[in-house]
């Protein structure tokens, strides 16, 4: 997993690449806490280059997304893996006005 980000004003752009698996969830949380914990108006997450995702990683991403939504940030997920998009649907977060999914993927199964 590789993560890069840019912050300009109150807007953050994050790109995640590679495999998201349970063993890296602590790294993902630590990165997020260090670089993206400030007051942000928008968080734009690009996931097109995520190759695979497991259940624990989905739960971690959902928690991080909820944190931003709870802080009144608008969150946009570009090319989210099917497993993440489906989880957001199942827990009712897709009804949140500040969450937008762009081009959710439907062809992969994830793993784990």
C-alpha angles and dihedrals in degrees: 000000000000125000129191129175144183126200123197117174106315095337125097126192115196128185121194121191135180130018123339109208136163094259090063100046092097089053091050092050092046092049091048092048093049100043109020106033097099127097106289129178094198136020117193112191120192114201103164092114096049104119101190139355133196131208097262091051090051089052090050092050091048090053091049092048091048089052092057093043089050089053090054096254122145111237125200121187116199117203096349116191114259093247092056094045091048092049091051088052094048094052094045099247093125086072090062108110093218096055120085128179117202118197100343111203120242105176105075132075101204115214141252 
